[in-house]
Amino acid sequence: MPTRRILLIDDDPIFSTVLQHVLSREGYQVEQLADGRAATERVHSETPPPDLVVSDIMLPFLDGFQLVAIMRSNTAWERIPIVMLSAKGQESDIQHALDNGADDYLVKPFQHGELLARIRRFLR
């Protein structure tokens, strides 16, 4: 089975490095981006989409809600699973993310094992 590719979008370098290590240790190939502008460029690039996206909501330039809309409007990305991560745990934020195309939502802080289980569920 080919290595599954995950796009990680988060502007916190320490959090991103830790998460990249956790995902890599599980055998995933991880591409990291730090802001909404870079993620938008990636969506519109000729590079094939990843197998799954893990994205923070609060990002520079464009937030995670806007990114979900951009991804869902691109036919190559419309079915890619998107897991949102955020310190924003209000029910309205979770509903907004899920209603607008995110497939899952985890509130920070979370256990790495829980994120890995959710990723495995989408990549079966």
DSSP file (Angstrom, degrees, kcal/mol; ACC not computed):
  #  RESIDUE AA STRUCTURE BP1 BP2  ACC     N-H-->O    O-->H-N    N-H-->O    O-->H-N    TCO  KAPPA ALPHA  PHI   PSI    X-CA   Y-CA   Z-CA
    1    1 A M              0   0    0      0, 0.0     3,-0.1     0, 0.0     0, 0.0   0.000 360.0 360.0 360.0 132.0    0.0    0.0    0.0
    2    2 A P        -     0   0    0      0, 0.0     2,-0.2     0, 0.0     0, 0.0  -0.262 360.0 -89.2 -66.0 155.2    1.4    3.4   -0.9
    3    3 A T        -     0   0    0      1,-0.1     2,-0.3    25,-0.1    25,-0.1  -0.438  44.0-122.9 -63.9 132.0    2.3    5.9    1.8
    4    4 A R        -     0   0    0     23,-0.3    25,-2.7    -2,-0.2     2,-0.5  -0.588  22.5-138.1 -79.2 140.0   -0.7    8.0    2.7
    5    5 A R  E     -a   29   0A   0     -2,-0.3    46,-2.4    23,-0.2    47,-1.2  -0.865  17.0-169.5-107.2 129.2   -0.1   11.8    2.4
    6    6 A I  E     -ab  30  52A   0     23,-3.0    25,-2.6    -2,-0.5     2,-0.6  -0.964  13.5-148.1-119.4 131.2   -1.3   14.3    5.0
    7    7 A L  E     -ab  31  53A   0     45,-2.4    47,-3.0    -2,-0.4     2,-0.5  -0.889  16.1-163.4 -96.0 119.5   -1.3   18.0    4.5
    8    8 A L  E     -ab  32  54A   0     23,-3.2    25,-2.5    -2,-0.6     2,-0.6  -0.921   6.0-173.1-107.1 121.0   -0.9   19.7    7.9
    9    9 A I  E     +ab  33  55A   0     45,-2.8    47,-2.7    -2,-0.5     2,-0.3  -0.938  27.7 129.2-119.5 109.0   -1.8   23.4    8.1
   10   10 A D        -     0   0    0     23,-2.2    49,-0.1    -2,-0.6    25,-0.1  -0.955  46.6-148.5-159.1 138.6   -0.9   25.2   11.4
   11   11 A D  S    S+     0   0    0     47,-0.4    23,-0.1    -2,-0.3    48,-0.1   0.476  74.7  94.5 -91.3  -1.9    1.0   28.4   12.2
   12   12 A D     >  -     0   0    0      1,-0.2     4,-2.8     2,-0.0     5,-0.2  -0.808  60.8-161.3 -91.3 109.1    2.4   27.2   15.5
   13   13 A P  H  > S+     0   0    0      0, 0.0     4,-2.0     0, 0.0    -1,-0.2   0.839  87.8  48.1 -63.8 -34.0    5.9   25.8   14.7
   14   14 A I  H  > S+     0   0    0      2,-0.2     4,-2.4     1,-0.2     5,-0.2   0.949 114.4  45.3 -70.6 -47.9    6.2   23.8   17.9
   15   15 A F  H  > S+     0   0    0      1,-0.2     4,-2.8     2,-0.2     5,-0.2   0.924 114.4  49.7 -59.0 -45.6    2.8   22.2   17.6
   16   16 A S  H  X S+     0   0    0     -4,-2.8     4,-2.7     1,-0.2    -1,-0.2   0.896 110.4  49.7 -62.2 -41.5    3.4   21.5   13.9
   17   17 A T  H  X S+     0   0    0     -4,-2.0     4,-2.1    -5,-0.2    -1,-0.2   0.923 112.9  46.4 -65.0 -44.2    6.7   19.9   14.5
   18   18 A V  H  X S+     0   0    0     -4,-2.4     4,-2.4     2,-0.2    -2,-0.2   0.944 115.5  45.7 -62.6 -47.5    5.3   17.6   17.3
   19   19 A L  H  X S+     0   0    0     -4,-2.8     4,-2.7     1,-0.2     5,-0.2   0.887 110.5  53.5 -65.4 -38.6    2.3   16.6   15.1
   20   20 A Q  H  X S+     0   0    0     -4,-2.7     4,-2.6    -5,-0.2    -1,-0.2   0.907 110.1  48.6 -61.2 -40.9    4.5   16.1   12.1
   21   21 A H  H  X S+     0   0    0     -4,-2.1     4,-2.4     2,-0.2    -2,-0.2   0.924 111.4  49.1 -64.3 -45.5    6.7   13.7   14.2
   22   22 A V  H  X S+     0   0    0     -4,-2.4     4,-0.9     1,-0.2    -2,-0.2   0.927 115.4  43.7 -60.6 -46.2    3.6   11.8   15.5
   23   23 A L  H  <>S+     0   0    0     -4,-2.7     5,-2.1     1,-0.2     3,-0.5   0.901 113.5  50.2 -68.7 -41.3    2.2   11.4   12.0
   24   24 A S  H ><5S+     0   0    0     -4,-2.6     3,-2.0     1,-0.2    -1,-0.2   0.895 105.1  57.5 -63.3 -40.3    5.5   10.4   10.5
   25   25 A R  H 3<5S+     0   0    0     -4,-2.4    -1,-0.2     1,-0.3    -2,-0.2   0.782 103.5  54.6 -61.2 -26.8    6.1    7.9   13.2
   26   26 A E  T 3<5S-     0   0    0     -4,-0.9    -1,-0.3    -3,-0.5    -2,-0.2   0.421 127.9 -99.9 -86.7   0.6    2.8    6.3   12.1
   27   27 A G  T < 5S+     0   0    0     -3,-2.0   -23,-0.3     1,-0.3     2,-0.2   0.515  77.0 137.2  97.5   5.2    4.1    6.0    8.5
   28   28 A Y      < -     0   0    0     -5,-2.1     2,-0.6   -25,-0.1    -1,-0.3  -0.599  53.7-129.7 -85.5 146.6    2.3    9.0    7.0
   29   29 A Q  E     -a    5   0A   0    -25,-2.7   -23,-3.0    -2,-0.2     2,-0.5  -0.863  32.0-156.6 -90.6 123.8    4.1   11.4    4.6
   30   30 A V  E     -a    6   0A   0     -2,-0.6     2,-0.5   -25,-0.2   -23,-0.2  -0.894  17.2-168.6-114.7 129.6    3.5   14.9    6.0
   31   31 A E  E     -a    7   0A   0    -25,-2.6   -23,-3.2    -2,-0.5     2,-0.4  -0.966  18.3-153.4-109.6 127.2    3.5   18.2    4.1
   32   32 A Q  E     +a    8   0A   0     -2,-0.5     2,-0.3   -25,-0.2   -23,-0.2  -0.856  16.8 176.0-108.5 136.9    3.4   21.3    6.4
   33   33 A L  E     -a    9   0A   0    -25,-2.5   -23,-2.2    -2,-0.4     3,-0.0  -0.971  17.0-156.1-132.3 150.7    2.1   24.7    5.6
   34   34 A A        +     0   0    0     -2,-0.3     2,-0.3   -25,-0.2   -25,-0.1   0.467  65.7  27.0-110.9  -2.2    1.9   27.6    8.1
   35   35 A D  S  > S-     0   0    0     24,-0.1     4,-1.9   -25,-0.1    26,-0.2  -0.982  74.7-106.1-156.5 167.5   -0.8   29.9    6.7
   36   36 A G  H  > S+     0   0    0     24,-2.4     4,-2.2    26,-0.4    25,-0.2   0.807 113.8  56.6 -66.6 -31.9   -4.0   30.2    4.7
   37   37 A R  H  > S+     0   0    0     23,-0.4     4,-2.4     2,-0.2    -1,-0.2   0.947 108.9  45.6 -66.4 -48.1   -2.3   31.9    1.7
   38   38 A A  H  > S+     0   0    0      1,-0.2     4,-2.0     2,-0.2    -2,-0.2   0.888 113.1  51.4 -61.9 -38.6    0.2   29.0    1.3
   39   39 A A  H  X S+     0   0    0     -4,-1.9     4,-2.2     2,-0.2    -1,-0.2   0.897 108.9  50.3 -66.3 -39.9   -2.6   26.5    1.7
   40   40 A T  H  X S+     0   0    0     -4,-2.2     4,-2.0     2,-0.2    -2,-0.2   0.915 110.0  50.4 -63.4 -42.9   -4.7   28.3   -1.0
   41   41 A E  H  < S+     0   0    0     -4,-2.4     4,-0.4     1,-0.2    -1,-0.2   0.894 109.7  51.7 -60.9 -39.1   -1.7   28.2   -3.4
   42   42 A R  H >< S+     0   0    0     -4,-2.0     3,-0.9     1,-0.2    -2,-0.2   0.902 107.8  51.3 -64.8 -41.5   -1.3   24.5   -2.7
   43   43 A V  H 3< S+     0   0    0     -4,-2.2    -1,-0.2     1,-0.2    -2,-0.2   0.889 114.3  43.7 -62.5 -39.2   -5.0   23.8   -3.5
   44   44 A H  T 3< S+     0   0    0     -4,-2.0    -1,-0.2    -5,-0.1    -2,-0.2   0.427  96.9 101.1 -88.3   1.4   -4.7   25.7   -6.8
   45   45 A S  S <  S-     0   0    0     -3,-0.9    -3,-0.1    -4,-0.4    -4,-0.0  -0.271  83.4-115.8 -80.4 171.0   -1.3   24.1   -7.7
   46   46 A E  S    S+     0   0    0      2,-0.1    -1,-0.1    -2,-0.0    -4,-0.1   0.547  81.7 112.5 -81.6  -8.9   -0.8   21.2  -10.2
   47   47 A T  S    S-     0   0    0     -5,-0.2    -2,-0.1     1,-0.1     0, 0.0  -0.440  81.0-104.3 -65.7 133.8    0.5   19.0   -7.3
   48   48 A P        -     0   0    0      0, 0.0    -1,-0.1     0, 0.0    -2,-0.1  -0.243  42.1-101.8 -57.9 147.9   -1.9   16.2   -6.6
   49   49 A P        -     0   0    0      0, 0.0   -44,-0.1     0, 0.0    -6,-0.0  -0.263  38.0-106.9 -67.4 159.0   -4.0   16.7   -3.5
   50   50 A P        -     0   0    0      0, 0.0   -44,-0.2     0, 0.0     3,-0.1  -0.163  24.8-112.6 -73.2 176.7   -3.1   14.8   -0.3
   51   51 A D  S    S+     0   0    0    -46,-2.4     2,-0.3     1,-0.3   -45,-0.2   0.710  97.2   4.5 -81.6 -22.0   -5.1   11.9    1.1
   52   52 A L  E     -b    6   0A   0    -47,-1.2   -45,-2.4    28,-0.2     2,-0.4  -0.979  65.4-140.3-161.0 149.0   -6.2   13.9    4.1
   53   53 A V  E     -bc   7  82A   0     28,-2.7    30,-3.0    -2,-0.3     2,-0.5  -0.957   8.1-170.0-116.8 134.4   -6.0   17.5    5.4
   54   54 A V  E     +bc   8  83A   0    -47,-3.0   -45,-2.8    -2,-0.4     2,-0.4  -0.990  23.8 173.5-118.2 118.3   -5.4   18.4    9.1
   55   55 A S  E     -bc   9  84A   0     28,-2.4    30,-3.0    -2,-0.5   -45,-0.2  -0.978  30.9-134.8-135.5 139.7   -5.9   22.2    9.6
   56   56 A D  E     - c   0  85A   0    -47,-2.7    30,-0.2    -2,-0.4     3,-0.1  -0.390  17.6-140.3 -72.3 162.7   -6.1   24.7   12.3
   57   57 A I  S    S+     0   0    0     28,-1.1     7,-2.9     1,-0.2     2,-1.1   0.856  87.6  65.1 -91.5 -46.2   -8.9   27.3   12.2
   58   58 A M  S    S+     0   0    0      5,-0.2   -47,-0.4     6,-0.1    -1,-0.2  -0.680  72.0 147.3 -86.8 102.7   -7.0   30.3   13.4
   59   59 A L        -     0   0    0     -2,-1.1   -24,-0.1    -3,-0.1     2,-0.1  -0.910  50.7 -95.8-131.4 155.4   -4.4   31.0   10.6
   60   60 A P  S    S+     0   0    0      0, 0.0   -24,-2.4     0, 0.0     2,-2.2  -0.428 100.1   2.3 -67.9 149.9   -2.7   34.0    9.1
   61   61 A F  S    S+     0   0    0    -25,-0.2     2,-0.4   -26,-0.2   -26,-0.0  -0.380 136.6  22.6  75.4 -59.9   -4.2   35.5    5.9
   62   62 A L  S    S-     0   0    0     -2,-2.2   -26,-0.4     3,-0.0   -23,-0.1  -0.998  81.2-131.7-134.1 139.0   -7.2   33.1    5.5
   63   63 A D     >  -     0   0    0     -2,-0.4     4,-2.1    -5,-0.1    -5,-0.2  -0.343  30.6-100.2 -87.0 173.6   -8.7   31.1    8.3
   64   64 A G  H  > S+     0   0    0     -7,-2.9     4,-2.2     1,-0.2     5,-0.1   0.810 120.8  58.2 -62.5 -32.5   -9.6   27.4    8.3
   65   65 A F  H  > S+     0   0    0     -8,-0.3     4,-1.6     2,-0.2    -1,-0.2   0.931 108.7  45.8 -62.7 -44.7  -13.3   28.1    7.6
   66   66 A Q  H  > S+     0   0    0      1,-0.2     4,-2.1     2,-0.2    -2,-0.2   0.885 110.6  54.2 -64.9 -38.5  -12.3   29.9    4.4
   67   67 A L  H  X S+     0   0    0     -4,-2.1     4,-3.0     1,-0.2     5,-0.2   0.902 103.9  54.3 -63.7 -40.8   -9.8   27.2    3.5
   68   68 A V  H  X S+     0   0    0     -4,-2.2     4,-2.8     1,-0.2    -1,-0.2   0.931 109.0  49.0 -58.3 -44.9  -12.5   24.5    3.7
   69   69 A A  H  X S+     0   0    0     -4,-1.6     4,-1.3     2,-0.2    -1,-0.2   0.906 112.0  48.6 -61.7 -41.9  -14.7   26.5    1.3
   70   70 A I  H  < S+     0   0    0     -4,-2.1     4,-0.5     2,-0.2     3,-0.2   0.927 113.3  46.9 -64.1 -45.3  -11.8   26.8   -1.1
   71   71 A M  H >< S+     0   0    0     -4,-3.0     3,-1.3     1,-0.2     6,-0.3   0.923 111.8  50.0 -62.9 -44.5  -11.0   23.1   -0.9
   72   72 A R  H 3< S+     0   0    0     -4,-2.8    -1,-0.2     1,-0.3    -2,-0.2   0.735 106.0  56.9 -69.6 -21.7  -14.6   22.1   -1.4
   73   73 A S  T 3< S+     0   0    0     -4,-1.3     2,-0.6    -3,-0.2    -1,-0.3   0.553  92.3  81.4 -85.2  -7.2  -14.9   24.4   -4.5
   74   74 A N  S X> S-     0   0    0     -3,-1.3     3,-1.5    -4,-0.5     4,-1.3  -0.884  75.4-145.3-101.0 122.1  -12.0   22.6   -6.2
   75   75 A T  T 34 S+     0   0    0     -2,-0.6     4,-0.3     1,-0.3     3,-0.1   0.810  98.9  54.8 -60.2 -31.1  -13.1   19.4   -7.9
   76   76 A A  T 34 S+     0   0    0      1,-0.2    -1,-0.3     2,-0.1     3,-0.1   0.745 119.1  34.0 -71.4 -21.7   -9.7   17.6   -7.1
   77   77 A W  T X4 S+     0   0    0     -3,-1.5     3,-1.6    -6,-0.3    -2,-0.2   0.486  86.8  99.4-109.5  -7.1  -10.2   18.4   -3.4
   78   78 A E  T 3< S+     0   0    0     -4,-1.3    -2,-0.1     1,-0.3    -1,-0.1   0.728  92.2  36.4 -63.1 -23.2  -13.9   18.2   -2.9
   79   79 A R  T 3  S+     0   0    0     -4,-0.3    -1,-0.3    -3,-0.1    -2,-0.1   0.330  84.8 118.9-110.3   7.0  -13.8   14.7   -1.4
   80   80 A I  S <  S-     0   0    0     -3,-1.6   -28,-0.2    -9,-0.1     2,-0.1  -0.593  72.3-113.8 -72.7 126.9  -10.5   14.9    0.5
   81   81 A P        -     0   0    0      0, 0.0   -28,-2.7     0, 0.0     2,-0.5  -0.394  31.4-159.3 -63.1 136.6  -11.2   14.4    4.3
   82   82 A I  E     -c   53   0A   0     19,-0.2    21,-2.4   -30,-0.2    22,-1.5  -0.979   8.5-168.0-122.8 121.4  -10.6   17.5    6.3
   83   83 A V  E     -cd  54 104A   0    -30,-3.0   -28,-2.4    -2,-0.5     2,-0.3  -0.948  14.5-151.3-107.9 118.4  -10.0   17.3   10.1
   84   84 A M  E     -cd  55 105A   0     20,-2.6    22,-2.9    -2,-0.6     2,-0.4  -0.697   8.5-165.2 -91.3 140.9  -10.1   20.7   11.8
   85   85 A L  E     +cd  56 106A   0    -30,-3.0   -28,-1.1    -2,-0.3     2,-0.3  -0.971  20.3 150.8-121.7 139.3   -8.2   21.5   14.9
   86   86 A S  E     - d   0 107A   0     20,-1.8    22,-2.9    -2,-0.4   -30,-0.0  -0.975  53.7-136.1-164.8 151.7   -8.8   24.5   17.1
   87   87 A A  S    S+     0   0    0     -2,-0.3     2,-1.0    20,-0.2    20,-0.1   0.573  86.7  99.6 -78.2 -11.7   -8.6   25.9   20.6
   88   88 A K        +     0   0    0      1,-0.2    -1,-0.0    -3,-0.1    -2,-0.0  -0.672  45.3 167.6 -79.5 104.1  -12.1   27.2   19.7
   89   89 A G        +     0   0    0     -2,-1.0    -1,-0.2    18,-0.1     2,-0.1   0.280  25.7 129.1-104.0  10.3  -14.4   24.7   21.4
   90   90 A Q    >>  -     0   0    0      1,-0.1     4,-1.9     4,-0.0     3,-0.6  -0.404  65.5-125.8 -67.7 142.3  -17.7   26.6   21.2
   91   91 A E  H 3> S+     0   0    0      1,-0.2     4,-2.8     2,-0.2     5,-0.2   0.857 109.5  58.5 -55.3 -37.6  -20.5   24.6   19.7
   92   92 A S  H 3> S+     0   0    0      1,-0.2     4,-2.3     2,-0.2    -1,-0.2   0.872 105.8  48.3 -64.2 -36.7  -21.1   27.3   17.1
   93   93 A D  H <> S+     0   0    0     -3,-0.6     4,-2.3     2,-0.2    -1,-0.2   0.913 112.7  48.1 -68.1 -42.3  -17.6   27.0   15.8
   94   94 A I  H  X S+     0   0    0     -4,-1.9     4,-2.5     2,-0.2     5,-0.2   0.935 113.7  46.8 -63.7 -46.4  -17.8   23.2   15.6
   95   95 A Q  H  X S+     0   0    0     -4,-2.8     4,-3.1     1,-0.2     5,-0.2   0.911 111.0  52.5 -61.8 -42.6  -21.2   23.4   13.8
   96   96 A H  H  X S+     0   0    0     -4,-2.3     4,-1.3    -5,-0.2    -1,-0.2   0.922 111.6  46.1 -60.0 -45.5  -19.9   26.1   11.4
   97   97 A A  H  <>S+     0   0    0     -4,-2.3     5,-2.5     2,-0.2    -2,-0.2   0.940 117.6  41.8 -64.1 -47.8  -16.9   23.9   10.4
   98   98 A L  H ><5S+     0   0    0     -4,-2.5     3,-1.2     1,-0.2    -2,-0.2   0.892 113.5  52.1 -69.8 -39.7  -18.9   20.7   10.0
   99   99 A D  H 3<5S+     0   0    0     -4,-3.1    -1,-0.2     1,-0.2    -2,-0.2   0.764 109.5  51.8 -66.9 -24.2  -21.8   22.4    8.2
  100  100 A N  T 3<5S-     0   0    0     -4,-1.3    -1,-0.2    -5,-0.2    -2,-0.2   0.242 133.2 -75.0-102.5  13.6  -19.4   24.0    5.7
  101  101 A G  T < 5S+     0   0    0     -3,-1.2   -19,-0.2     1,-0.4    -3,-0.2   0.337  83.1 132.5 120.7  -9.6  -17.5   20.9    4.6
  102  102 A A      < -     0   0    0     -5,-2.5    -1,-0.4    -6,-0.2   -19,-0.2  -0.482  42.8-152.2 -70.5 148.1  -15.1   19.8    7.4
  103  103 A D  S    S+     0   0    0    -21,-2.4     2,-0.3     1,-0.2   -20,-0.2   0.696  72.1   4.1 -93.6 -22.4  -15.4   16.1    8.1
  104  104 A D  E     -d   83   0A   0    -22,-1.5   -20,-2.6    -7,-0.1     2,-0.3  -0.973  59.2-151.7-158.1 165.2  -14.2   16.2   11.7
  105  105 A Y  E     -d   84   0A   0     -2,-0.3     2,-0.4   -22,-0.2   -20,-0.2  -0.975   6.8-171.6-149.4 126.1  -13.3   18.7   14.5
  106  106 A L  E     -d   85   0A   0    -22,-2.9   -20,-1.8    -2,-0.3     2,-0.5  -0.975  19.2-136.4-120.7 135.4  -11.0   18.2   17.4
  107  107 A V  E     -d   86   0A   0     -2,-0.4   -20,-0.2   -22,-0.2   -18,-0.1  -0.779  39.9 -90.2 -91.1 129.4  -10.6   20.8   20.2
  108  108 A K  S    S+     0   0    0    -22,-2.9     2,-0.1    -2,-0.5   -19,-0.0  -0.577 106.2  48.0 -76.4 142.9   -7.0   21.6   21.4
  109  109 A P  S    S+     0   0    0      0, 0.0     2,-0.3     0, 0.0    -2,-0.1   0.623  81.4 152.6 -78.4 153.0   -5.5   20.2   23.5
  110  110 A F        -     0   0    0     -2,-0.1     2,-0.3    -4,-0.1    -2,-0.1  -0.906  48.2 -95.1-138.6 165.6   -6.3   16.6   22.4
  111  111 A Q    >>  -     0   0    0     -2,-0.3     4,-1.6     1,-0.1     3,-0.6  -0.673  26.5-134.4 -84.2 137.1   -4.6   13.3   22.7
  112  112 A H  H 3> S+     0   0    0     -2,-0.3     4,-2.7     1,-0.2     5,-0.2   0.869 105.2  59.7 -58.9 -37.1   -2.5   12.2   19.8
  113  113 A G  H 3> S+     0   0    0      1,-0.2     4,-2.1     2,-0.2    -1,-0.2   0.856 102.4  52.6 -60.7 -35.5   -4.1    8.8   19.8
  114  114 A E  H <> S+     0   0    0     -3,-0.6     4,-2.1     2,-0.2    -1,-0.2   0.925 110.2  47.3 -67.0 -43.9   -7.5   10.3   19.3
  115  115 A L  H  X S+     0   0    0     -4,-1.6     4,-2.5     1,-0.2    -2,-0.2   0.931 111.9  50.8 -61.3 -45.0   -6.3   12.2   16.2
  116  116 A L  H  X S+     0   0    0     -4,-2.7     4,-2.6     1,-0.2    -1,-0.2   0.890 109.1  51.1 -61.5 -39.5   -4.6    9.1   14.8
  117  117 A A  H  X S+     0   0    0     -4,-2.1     4,-1.8     2,-0.2    -1,-0.2   0.899 110.9  48.1 -64.4 -40.4   -7.8    7.0   15.3
  118  118 A R  H  X S+     0   0    0     -4,-2.1     4,-1.5     2,-0.2    -2,-0.2   0.896 111.9  49.7 -67.4 -39.4   -9.8    9.7   13.5
  119  119 A I  H  X S+     0   0    0     -4,-2.5     4,-1.8     1,-0.2     3,-0.3   0.937 109.5  51.2 -63.6 -46.6   -7.3    9.8   10.6
  120  120 A R  H  < S+     0   0    0     -4,-2.6     4,-0.3     1,-0.2    -1,-0.2   0.881 105.4  57.4 -58.1 -38.3   -7.3    6.0   10.3
  121  121 A R  H >< S+     0   0    0     -4,-1.8     3,-0.6     1,-0.2    -1,-0.2   0.901 110.9  42.2 -59.6 -41.6  -11.1    6.1   10.1
  122  122 A F  H 3< S+     0   0    0     -4,-1.5    -1,-0.2    -3,-0.3    -2,-0.2   0.775 113.6  51.9 -77.1 -26.4  -10.9    8.4    7.1
  123  123 A L  T 3<        0   0    0     -4,-1.8    -1,-0.2     1,-0.2    -2,-0.2   0.235 360.0 360.0 -99.2  14.2   -8.1    6.6    5.3
  124  124 A R    <         0   0    0     -3,-0.6    -1,-0.2    -4,-0.3    -2,-0.1   0.502 360.0 360.0 -64.5 360.0   -9.5    3.1    5.4
